[in-house]
Amino acid sequence: MKLSLQEIARLLGAKNDVTKLADVTISKIEFDSRLIGKGDLFVPLKGARDGHDFIPLAFENGCAVTLSEKPLAVPHILVDDCLLALQTLASYYLDKMAVDVIAVTGSNGKTTTKDMIHDLLATSYKTYKTQGNYNNEIGLPYTVLSMPDDTEKLVLEMGQDHLGDIELLSKIARPKLAVVTLIGEAHLEFFGTRQKIAQGKMQISAGMQPEDLLLLPQDDLLDDLIPVGQRLLRFGPGGDLYVTDLVEAKDSLTFKTNFLAKKLTIPVTGKYNATNAMLAAYVAKEEGVSEDKIVAALANIQLTRNRTEWKKASNGADILSDVYNANPTAMRLILETFANIPKNEAGRKLVVLADMKELGPTSFALHEQMIDSLSPADFDRLYLYGQEIKGLADLAVDKFGAEAVAYFVKSNQEDAFDDLLAAIKEDLQAQDQVLLKGSNSMNLAKIVEELEK
């Protein structure tokens, strides 16, 4: 890290006298006292516990100096707001290190697209990306301040729970290029409508200059939200960028784009991932990566764990795991993908769906709408799990017959979960294919793990 103690104090306008503190180079910046090492700066944030309570532990672990919102007897930089200080440091550090920021948001596909952009840029540049789900007001500045000193391109994922979240992140990061992958129904509980979700996603342009490039889907909801004079490309059917000649296989996609001469293949299922890969390819091309490197990198792409991926059950059955999160758009897309994949010889297709969270008052209705993506012609048996999915279970019984639908819900969710797991284990045969999709909190990842054992 290329920040000194006195430099940080000057930037943050320290409210205490720091002149007697040695102007040491800070090793790294941490907000978790357990990760503090010798020479680090500790940032005590307020959450379930006040981070100030852990300042003694930070110094036991070798902390050189801490930020603080109150005077202390240990070396500290006194500030009004430690979180704001962290964000200010991140913005300053981006300027100091002259790093190009590529920002990605969207209701679906933002993590996959971020991973793909990173891997393509990494063929030609020193590149770093958002780790895990560090895509909020704490995680994004922490990512910035954790990047290696030689980073040239920084790929930042931006998430939102409330209107204004992405505006803040964009103003911190000031991206030179930004991507909005899709406007779906994620977090309807907080936003109410897709229009509000679109408004929030479009705030990714808040920190951009008119000459910076914004990539947006062909979605009418966005038309009136585009900043006047912003450099812009639209993608999707009828847009500036699009996919052609798409061929779906069980564990890969092959397709062409309208801006590259060569055909692209990615070892990932789901035709929506062709769009994600196309976006990554265009960003890489825009940043000067050769077509040959783009083709080769996409052919060997490695995505964040628990995104859409094929796995094997211990008995040989095929598992299509998409268990990290869920919203109606994502659920419809993966059901469409699963329906288009040919059955194994003498095998069946089983579908396991669990509640989609954070959908607000429309949750039951949005779950019920999934019936339009479920057909007895495509799927042999349904397993439905959760409180909010009950209406869909009732509709599925009418459409598939009671013998083809199993619904699990009890006041004790653990008991219901155990029953669900036992039923799937008993039913799943070696030639079957099974799709699992639900919100992360429904713990379907545990079922995938158990089936693999």
PATIMAR-330787 format. One record per residue (C-alpha): residue in one letter; chain; x, y, z. Coordinates in steps of 0.001 Angstrom, whole numbers, plus 500000, padded with zeros to 6 digits. Each point is the difference from the previous one (the first is absolute). Layout:
<pts>
{pt "A","A",{X,Y,Z}}
...
</pts>
This chain:
<pts>
{pt "M","A",{500000,500000,500000}}
{pt "K","A",{501301,503433,499069}}
{pt "L","A",{498518,502166,502754}}
{pt "S","A",{501782,501517,502983}}
{pt "L","A",{498534,500833,503384}}
{pt "Q","A",{500467,503766,499662}}
{pt "E","A",{498627,499943,496451}}
{pt "I","A",{496840,498315,501255}}
{pt "A","A",{499699,502444,502901}}
{pt "R","A",{500292,503002,497657}}
{pt "L","A",{497474,498567,497549}}
{pt "L","A",{497443,499297,502720}}
{pt "G","A",{500567,503307,501796}}
{pt "A","A",{500967,498392,503292}}
{pt "K","A",{498341,501783,502933}}
{pt "N","A",{502850,499111,502358}}
{pt "D","A",{503726,500794,500034}}
{pt "V","A",{501719,497236,498027}}
{pt "T","A",{503329,501770,499502}}
{pt "K","A",{501685,497892,502673}}
{pt "L","A",{499017,496749,498271}}
{pt "A","A",{502654,498440,497792}}
{pt "D","A",{499246,500380,496295}}
{pt "V","A",{500104,496273,499318}}
{pt "T","A",{498801,498354,496811}}
{pt "I","A",{496757,498143,500711}}
{pt "S","A",{500213,496283,499209}}
{pt "K","A",{496296,499588,499334}}
{pt "I","A",{496593,501246,501156}}
{pt "E","A",{497569,497710,501844}}
{pt "F","A",{496616,500366,501682}}
{pt "D","A",{500165,496519,501572}}
{pt "S","A",{502330,500068,503016}}
{pt "R","A",{500667,496266,499566}}
{pt "L","A",{501693,500698,496656}}
{pt "I","A",{502239,502758,501316}}
{pt "G","A",{503754,499469,499691}}
{pt "K","A",{503109,501993,500748}}
{pt "G","A",{499918,503514,498567}}
{pt "D","A",{496303,499971,499034}}
{pt "L","A",{497359,502723,500294}}
{pt "F","A",{496841,498915,501831}}
{pt "V","A",{496627,501488,499009}}
{pt "P","A",{497427,499418,502780}}
{pt "L","A",{496562,499856,498400}}
{pt "K","A",{496622,499866,501694}}
{pt "G","A",{497901,496924,499355}}
{pt "A","A",{498540,497404,502337}}
{pt "R","A",{502939,501022,502197}}
{pt "D","A",{501853,503308,500102}}
{pt "G","A",{503407,499474,498439}}
{pt "H","A",{501499,502345,502598}}
{pt "D","A",{499585,497145,502489}}
{pt "F","A",{502606,498021,498054}}
{pt "I","A",{502702,502664,499873}}
{pt "P","A",{501980,498355,502855}}
{pt "L","A",{499997,496691,498103}}
{pt "A","A",{501146,501776,496850}}
{pt "F","A",{503027,501394,501862}}
{pt "E","A",{500727,496597,501530}}
{pt "N","A",{500196,498693,496433}}
{pt "G","A",{502506,502643,498917}}
{pt "C","A",{497870,502937,498910}}
{pt "A","A",{502075,503149,499297}}
{pt "V","A",{497123,502469,500247}}
{pt "T","A",{496226,499991,500137}}
{pt "L","A",{497323,502328,498803}}
{pt "S","A",{497670,501049,502788}}
{pt "E","A",{496917,502119,500577}}
{pt "K","A",{501102,500762,503584}}
{pt "P","A",{503346,500949,501618}}
{pt "L","A",{502201,497070,501016}}
{pt "A","A",{503237,499403,501891}}
{pt "V","A",{501411,497889,497127}}
{pt "P","A",{501231,501299,496600}}
{pt "H","A",{496890,501110,498145}}
{pt "I","A",{498609,502313,497350}}
{pt "L","A",{496893,501728,501322}}
{pt "V","A",{497163,500314,497440}}
{pt "D","A",{496277,500709,500093}}
{pt "D","A",{498945,496847,498132}}
{pt "C","A",{502202,496930,499505}}
{pt "L","A",{497934,498593,497114}}
{pt "L","A",{500125,503307,498136}}
{pt "A","A",{503743,500098,500658}}
{pt "L","A",{500396,496518,498489}}
{pt "Q","A",{498087,501094,496897}}
{pt "T","A",{502005,503214,499711}}
{pt "L","A",{503243,498046,500226}}
{pt "A","A",{498858,497645,497231}}
{pt "S","A",{499095,502812,497626}}
{pt "Y","A",{503306,501750,500646}}
{pt "Y","A",{501958,496773,499539}}
{pt "L","A",{498448,499366,496589}}
{pt "D","A",{501182,503428,498872}}
{pt "K","A",{503440,499513,501478}}
{pt "M","A",{500516,496587,498386}}
{pt "A","A",{498476,501089,496635}}
{pt "V","A",{498011,496790,499671}}
{pt "D","A",{497321,499520,497328}}
{pt "V","A",{496700,498987,501617}}
{pt "I","A",{497442,497815,498226}}
{pt "A","A",{496723,499813,501941}}
{pt "V","A",{497323,497331,499671}}
{pt "T","A",{496483,499894,501409}}
{pt "G","A",{496706,498327,499104}}
{pt "S","A",{497202,497910,501470}}
{pt "N","A",{501536,496862,498496}}
{pt "G","A",{503388,499122,498633}}
{pt "K","A",{502107,502701,501629}}
{pt "T","A",{502345,497618,501821}}
{pt "T","A",{500420,497744,496961}}
{pt "T","A",{500600,502992,497729}}
{pt "K","A",{502467,501468,502500}}
{pt "D","A",{501919,496700,500097}}
{pt "M","A",{500071,499768,496222}}
{pt "I","A",{501149,503598,499526}}
{pt "H","A",{502749,499453,502556}}
{pt "D","A",{501268,496818,498353}}
{pt "L","A",{500040,501552,496533}}
{pt "L","A",{501783,503160,501122}}
{pt "A","A",{502464,497926,502024}}
{pt "T","A",{501381,498592,496744}}
{pt "S","A",{501521,503429,499287}}
{pt "Y","A",{500008,502031,503228}}
{pt "K","A",{500602,499710,503729}}
{pt "T","A",{496387,499608,501049}}
{pt "Y","A",{498113,499749,503287}}
{pt "K","A",{496283,499515,500719}}
{pt "T","A",{497388,500056,502726}}
{pt "Q","A",{500518,496955,502200}}
{pt "G","A",{496940,498036,501114}}
{pt "N","A",{497010,502247,500636}}
{pt "Y","A",{501978,503103,501007}}
{pt "N","A",{497826,502215,497825}}
{pt "N","A",{498492,502475,502482}}
{pt "E","A",{500959,503227,501787}}
{pt "I","A",{502574,498132,502103}}
{pt "G","A",{501110,497255,497628}}
{pt "L","A",{500674,502197,496986}}
{pt "P","A",{502390,502448,501707}}
{pt "Y","A",{501647,497065,501779}}
{pt "T","A",{500537,498345,496608}}
{pt "V","A",{501601,503170,498663}}
{pt "L","A",{502344,500269,502973}}
{pt "S","A",{500878,496287,499794}}
{pt "M","A",{501053,499951,496331}}
{pt "P","A",{503644,499136,499241}}
{pt "D","A",{502318,502960,499483}}
{pt "D","A",{500530,499158,496326}}
{pt "T","A",{496285,499857,499093}}
{pt "E","A",{499169,501609,496649}}
{pt "K","A",{496347,498975,499580}}
{pt "L","A",{497544,499656,502884}}
{pt "V","A",{496666,498250,499401}}
{pt "L","A",{497475,500994,502660}}
{pt "E","A",{496596,498439,500579}}
{pt "M","A",{497364,502391,501309}}
{pt "G","A",{496949,498705,501879}}
{pt "Q","A",{496946,501755,501349}}
{pt "D","A",{497449,499408,502714}}
{pt "H","A",{498588,503534,499985}}
{pt "L","A",{499794,502939,497626}}
{pt "G","A",{503199,502009,500195}}
{pt "D","A",{502326,497091,500760}}
{pt "I","A",{501484,499867,496508}}
{pt "E","A",{500193,503784,499720}}
{pt "L","A",{502303,500004,503023}}
{pt "L","A",{502150,497177,498617}}
{pt "S","A",{500308,501638,496596}}
{pt "K","A",{501083,503303,501518}}
{pt "I","A",{502668,498176,502014}}
{pt "A","A",{501330,497983,497046}}
{pt "R","A",{499359,502361,497046}}
{pt "P","A",{500028,497224,497358}}
{pt "K","A",{501310,500635,496496}}
{pt "L","A",{497738,497210,498741}}
{pt "A","A",{496823,498621,501577}}
{pt "V","A",{497692,497096,499193}}
{pt "V","A",{496380,499465,501042}}
{pt "T","A",{499313,496345,499216}}
{pt "L","A",{496239,499770,500511}}
{pt "I","A",{497067,501634,501784}}
{pt "G","A",{498100,497268,501863}}
{pt "E","A",{497893,499682,503127}}
{pt "A","A",{502760,499598,502587}}
{pt "H","A",{499367,501870,503292}}
{pt "L","A",{496417,500958,499138}}
{pt "E","A",{499368,500000,503750}}
{pt "F","A",{502110,503167,500235}}
{pt "F","A",{499306,501578,496591}}
{pt "G","A",{496361,499167,499328}}
{pt "T","A",{500178,500031,496182}}
{pt "R","A",{502359,499150,497164}}
{pt "Q","A",{499935,503699,499124}}
{pt "K","A",{501582,500824,503361}}
{pt "I","A",{502511,497178,499553}}
{pt "A","A",{500923,501445,496608}}
{pt "Q","A",{500387,503443,501552}}
{pt "G","A",{502370,498567,502597}}
{pt "K","A",{502083,498065,497477}}
{pt "M","A",{500354,503028,497743}}
{pt "Q","A",{501629,501905,502828}}
{pt "I","A",{503148,498158,498960}}
{pt "S","A",{500521,502977,497692}}
{pt "A","A",{500137,502453,502938}}
{pt "G","A",{503787,499905,500193}}
{pt "M","A",{500614,499842,496254}}
{pt "Q","A",{501043,502669,497523}}
{pt "P","A",{498165,500432,496655}}
{pt "E","A",{502929,498399,498120}}
{pt "D","A",{499909,496884,502200}}
{pt "L","A",{498209,497013,498460}}
{pt "L","A",{496700,498648,501328}}
{pt "L","A",{498684,496621,498796}}
{pt "L","A",{496255,499542,500481}}
{pt "P","A",{497460,497321,499043}}
{pt "Q","A",{497259,500713,497500}}
{pt "D","A",{497379,500630,502672}}
{pt "D","A",{497393,502742,499613}}
{pt "L","A",{500141,500674,503738}}
{pt "L","A",{503436,501539,499540}}
{pt "D","A",{499260,502335,497105}}
{pt "D","A",{499022,503012,502098}}
{pt "L","A",{502747,499414,502574}}
{pt "I","A",{503033,500345,497729}}
{pt "P","A",{502101,503103,500806}}
{pt "V","A",{499973,502541,497202}}
{pt "G","A",{503229,499871,498000}}
{pt "Q","A",{501212,496741,501534}}
{pt "R","A",{502031,497756,497687}}
{pt "L","A",{497780,496951,499647}}
{pt "L","A",{499555,496610,498378}}
{pt "R","A",{496891,497807,500314}}
{pt "F","A",{500135,496204,499839}}
{pt "G","A",{497508,497282,499186}}
{pt "P","A",{497698,499428,497019}}
{pt "G","A",{499797,503221,498008}}
{pt "G","A",{502885,501531,501925}}
{pt "D","A",{503545,501039,499140}}
{pt "L","A",{501456,496752,501371}}
{pt "Y","A",{498360,496604,499638}}
{pt "V","A",{500493,496238,499919}}
{pt "T","A",{499409,497905,496880}}
{pt "D","A",{500141,496311,499067}}
{pt "L","A",{499579,498822,503590}}
{pt "V","A",{500299,496240,500531}}
{pt "E","A",{499194,498658,503484}}
{pt "A","A",{501532,496785,501274}}
{pt "K","A",{499677,498378,503403}}
{pt "D","A",{503157,501606,501381}}
{pt "S","A",{501031,502598,497424}}
{pt "L","A",{498844,502766,497689}}
{pt "T","A",{501323,500862,496547}}
{pt "F","A",{499059,503259,498302}}
{pt "K","A",{501143,502954,497943}}
{pt "T","A",{499757,503743,500599}}
{pt "N","A",{499574,502880,497586}}
{pt "F","A",{503360,501539,500965}}
{pt "L","A",{502402,497029,499956}}
{pt "A","A",{500864,497888,496977}}
{pt "K","A",{500630,496777,501896}}
{pt "K","A",{497500,497659,501614}}
{pt "L","A",{499994,499888,503813}}
{pt "T","A",{499560,496964,502248}}
{pt "I","A",{499560,500111,503762}}
{pt "P","A",{499887,496963,502341}}
{pt "V","A",{496825,501276,501662}}
{pt "T","A",{496335,499223,499474}}
{pt "G","A",{497082,502441,499783}}
{pt "K","A",{499523,502172,496921}}
{pt "Y","A",{499960,503121,502210}}
{pt "N","A",{503686,499266,500589}}
{pt "A","A",{500616,500573,496296}}
{pt "T","A",{498903,503596,500586}}
{pt "N","A",{502254,500268,503060}}
{pt "A","A",{502936,498658,497970}}
{pt "M","A",{499213,502331,497112}}
{pt "L","A",{500116,502977,502382}}
{pt "A","A",{503322,498849,501416}}
{pt "A","A",{501365,499530,496505}}
{pt "Y","A",{498973,503503,498979}}
{pt "V","A",{501506,501555,503119}}
{pt "A","A",{503243,498124,499326}}
{pt "K","A",{499999,501120,496365}}
{pt "E","A",{499356,503589,501102}}
{pt "E","A",{502992,499737,502330}}
{pt "G","A",{502285,498728,497249}}
{pt "V","A",{500042,496243,500625}}
{pt "S","A",{500567,498023,496779}}
{pt "E","A",{497260,497822,498548}}
{pt "D","A",{502157,496875,500341}}
{pt "K","A",{500480,500631,503714}}
{pt "I","A",{496267,500629,500455}}
{pt "V","A",{499103,496712,498290}}
{pt "A","A",{502548,497999,501995}}
{pt "A","A",{499109,501556,503355}}
{pt "L","A",{496256,499421,499588}}
{pt "A","A",{500626,496367,499058}}
{pt "N","A",{501662,499502,503395}}
{pt "I","A",{497868,502287,502155}}
{pt "Q","A",{499663,499164,503709}}
{pt "L","A",{496958,501450,501741}}
{pt "T","A",{499352,500786,503656}}
{pt "R","A",{498883,496890,501895}}
{pt "N","A",{496263,499250,500327}}
{pt "R","A",{499026,501817,496834}}
{pt "T","A",{498386,497840,497311}}
{pt "E","A",{502079,496851,499737}}
{pt "W","A",{499650,496291,499314}}
{pt "K","A",{500932,497604,502761}}
{pt "K","A",{499791,496241,500502}}
{pt "A","A",{497971,498224,502657}}
{pt "S","A",{501698,497070,501679}}
{pt "N","A",{497698,497613,498114}}
{pt "G","A",{500914,501531,496611}}
{pt "A","A",{497003,502321,499540}}
{pt "D","A",{500623,503428,498447}}
{pt "I","A",{499434,503019,502259}}
{pt "L","A",{499456,503466,498533}}
{pt "S","A",{500771,502161,503015}}
{pt "D","A",{498896,503648,500026}}
{pt "V","A",{499632,500555,503716}}
{pt "Y","A",{501790,503243,500829}}
{pt "N","A",{496965,502221,499652}}
{pt "A","A",{496671,500304,498252}}
{pt "N","A",{497485,502448,498610}}
{pt "P","A",{497210,499474,497451}}
{pt "T","A",{502121,500997,496997}}
{pt "A","A",{502841,497662,500964}}
{pt "M","A",{497604,497146,500769}}
{pt "R","A",{498230,500325,496641}}
{pt "L","A",{503318,500053,498142}}
{pt "I","A",{501424,496896,501663}}
{pt "L","A",{496723,498092,499548}}
{pt "E","A",{500088,500877,496298}}
{pt "T","A",{503598,498802,499779}}
{pt "F","A",{499237,496736,501829}}
{pt "A","A",{496966,499362,497801}}
{pt "N","A",{502098,500310,496827}}
{pt "I","A",{502640,497497,501116}}
{pt "P","A",{499323,496478,498646}}
{pt "K","A",{499195,497335,502557}}
{pt "N","A",{502462,497254,500736}}
{pt "E","A",{499047,496680,498493}}
{pt "A","A",{497393,498324,502260}}
{pt "G","A",{500303,502939,502394}}
{pt "R","A",{497616,502579,501413}}
{pt "K","A",{500168,503713,500713}}
{pt "L","A",{499344,501036,503596}}
{pt "V","A",{499617,503620,501100}}
{pt "V","A",{500600,501237,503550}}
{pt "L","A",{498836,503577,500604}}
{pt "A","A",{500098,501911,503287}}
{pt "D","A",{498745,503393,501125}}
{pt "M","A",{501327,503148,498346}}
{pt "K","A",{500590,502594,502702}}
{pt "E","A",{499695,503812,500163}}
{pt "L","A",{497074,500230,497557}}
{pt "G","A",{497715,501931,502336}}
{pt "P","A",{496179,499999,499820}}
{pt "T","A",{499997,498508,496490}}
{pt "S","A",{502040,496970,501053}}
{pt "F","A",{497198,497421,499911}}
{pt "A","A",{498794,501228,496597}}
{pt "L","A",{503525,499993,498556}}
{pt "H","A",{500540,496440,501195}}
{pt "E","A",{496685,498952,498449}}
{pt "Q","A",{501079,501483,496652}}
{pt "M","A",{502725,497370,499791}}
{pt "I","A",{497293,497522,498969}}
{pt "D","A",{500317,501420,496466}}
{pt "S","A",{503590,498682,499898}}
{pt "L","A",{499073,496516,501231}}
{pt "S","A",{498634,497464,497553}}
{pt "P","A",{499400,496238,500399}}
{pt "A","A",{501462,499683,496493}}
{pt "D","A",{503352,501237,501344}}
{pt "F","A",{500148,498864,503620}}
{pt "D","A",{499014,496722,501623}}
{pt "R","A",{499847,500905,503683}}
{pt "L","A",{500007,503178,502090}}
{pt "Y","A",{501239,500542,503544}}
{pt "L","A",{498856,503326,501451}}
{pt "Y","A",{501250,501301,503332}}
{pt "G","A",{499057,503009,502128}}
{pt "Q","A",{497188,502208,501247}}
{pt "E","A",{499708,502379,497054}}
{pt "I","A",{500012,497318,497326}}
{pt "K","A",{496751,498389,501207}}
{pt "G","A",{497826,501632,497343}}
{pt "L","A",{502289,498658,497300}}
{pt "A","A",{499781,496549,501579}}
{pt "D","A",{496205,500102,499780}}
{pt "L","A",{500111,501047,496346}}
{pt "A","A",{502605,497338,499256}}
{pt "V","A",{497777,497266,501432}}
{pt "D","A",{497225,501082,497634}}
{pt "K","A",{502390,500019,497027}}
{pt "F","A",{502211,496959,500724}}
{pt "G","A",{497801,497883,502256}}
{pt "A","A",{500505,499390,503707}}
{pt "E","A",{502287,497016,499425}}
{pt "A","A",{502574,502176,498177}}
{pt "V","A",{500175,502838,502558}}
{pt "A","A",{501481,499878,503499}}
{pt "Y","A",{499584,503064,502231}}
{pt "F","A",{501954,500496,503220}}
{pt "V","A",{499231,502575,502652}}
{pt "K","A",{499693,499800,503774}}
{pt "S","A",{500165,502407,502885}}
{pt "N","A",{503371,498439,500755}}
{pt "Q","A",{501928,500699,496810}}
{pt "E","A",{502826,497632,500949}}
{pt "D","A",{497564,497078,500126}}
{pt "A","A",{498579,500982,496615}}
{pt "F","A",{503501,500279,498579}}
{pt "D","A",{500993,496559,501274}}
{pt "D","A",{496850,498505,498519}}
{pt "L","A",{500711,501687,496657}}
{pt "L","A",{503553,498676,499960}}
{pt "A","A",{498896,496475,500874}}
{pt "A","A",{497321,499994,497293}}
{pt "I","A",{502395,501159,497284}}
{pt "K","A",{502644,497478,501046}}
{pt "E","A",{497480,497172,499868}}
{pt "D","A",{498581,501044,496616}}
{pt "L","A",{503097,501040,498024}}
{pt "Q","A",{501203,497316,497589}}
{pt "A","A",{503345,499649,498219}}
{pt "Q","A",{498715,501120,496574}}
{pt "D","A",{498032,502983,501322}}
{pt "Q","A",{500733,503694,499727}}
{pt "V","A",{498997,502276,502870}}
{pt "L","A",{499899,503802,500119}}
{pt "L","A",{500170,501839,503336}}
{pt "K","A",{499126,503708,500204}}
{pt "G","A",{499108,502219,502950}}
{pt "S","A",{501208,502868,502127}}
{pt "N","A",{503233,499431,501877}}
{pt "S","A",{498253,500087,503376}}
{pt "M","A",{497944,496929,499019}}
{pt "N","A",{503247,497981,500198}}
{pt "L","A",{499612,497956,496836}}
{pt "A","A",{503803,499976,499797}}
{pt "K","A",{499853,497540,502897}}
{pt "I","A",{497834,497672,497948}}
{pt "V","A",{502464,500186,497114}}
{pt "E","A",{502823,499103,502392}}
{pt "E","A",{498061,497103,501459}}
{pt "L","A",{499148,498628,496557}}
{pt "E","A",{503667,500170,499033}}
{pt "K","A",{501158,498046,503053}}
</pts>
